[in-house]
Amino acid sequence: MFQSTGVIVMGVSIGELGIAGFAAAGFMSIVSPIYTFYVIFTSMANLFDYLLWRGDLSFRESPFNPVDNVIFSQLAYLTFDGIIPSPEEKTAINLSLAVRIFREKLNANVIKSTSGFKEDPDFIKAIISSKRFSGCELFGFINHFDTELEIQFSAFCVSTNDGCTSIIFRGTDSSLVGWKEDFNMCFMDVIPSQLIAVNYLEKMARCIRGSLRIGGHSKGGNLAIYAAAHCKKNIQKRIKNIYSNDAPGFNEKVTSGAGYKAIKDKIKSFVPQSSIIGMFLQEGNYFTVIHSSESGLMQHCQYSWEVTHNNLVLAEKSTPSSRFVNNIIREWIDTHDKDDKEKFIEALYYVLKEADVKSTIELEKTWFTSIGRVMKSLNGMEETSKKFMKKTFLELFRSAGNNIKDFM
């Protein structure tokens, strides 16, 4: 990464600094302003660059922006059990201290990370060193995980000392239960985590003064929107912004409701250009397409999202591959009833459970042996279920064939 990207933050070009400025800084040559412009806008700045650029500015000095929302959403994936005070404790902990304790416990193998992101150690180090974030106060942490009820929910609050408090919902972690809950959105009007999110928002709003920002990544963004749409009207009025980062959408029953319509204009929804997760159940174009340095499903990772000094880098539109996959999924969902959708999701979950796959991290790291177990469990299914699964996969392939001509 070229350090010259810092010029964007200062709002000064290299040409404006002049030769004398460079000489004073120890530079021995003159850099062309044209070349500098090229370096700045072709280098892919990310969250780490942002923490370096804006790390010394408080939220009062530089107002909250979409990149801050992404950083808090990423922070939500860390395992803060026993570190951030619960809602009942009615106390808070400094963000820097909380992250330091987390790192110590992680290194001592006292806790496990639920995210599986390889960038987490560098992210932890960078955020501890950032004046902007280290001075924030964290409180109201909750983590609810239930395999039987298929619930994976976590949230916490952040005081940024600018008259507004952020309420952040964790996205889908690496657990199989977390992903199953996401897929349940295909056939359920409401999932358990959405109801918990509404209760959590109302509970925390009662003990928070001032305006509210709520948000999250993946399922966390979905929970933020659902909670805002279904909370009490007096709380809705206090909500300043709702951030949804590559989050699945909703069925028509939610989007046509009065609660959703009341908060729709407050939603800031972002999806990377090749989004798959964020396009799931999306209606219309109520989202902003952004740039990611990754491709395909890897764009779902927020560490890959490109940033400027106070915003996410916008893309013109989503990629053909993203629209292609979304069309296939949408077509299958629209042409099957609730029972078929539930049957397929339950059968898929059964196969993965029988194969003893406990997390997406395990599936990724041991994919060769895991896929072998999955195929074995698929063959061991009851004959009716096996035929239904095969029929569904054939329908998806057929839909792909019908749609591909529109994206060639």
Order of alpha helices (4+ residues) and beta strands (2+ residues): alpha-alpha-alpha-alpha-alpha-beta-alpha-alpha-alpha-beta-beta-beta-alpha-alpha-beta-alpha-alpha-beta-alpha-alpha-beta-beta-alpha-alpha-alpha-alpha-alpha
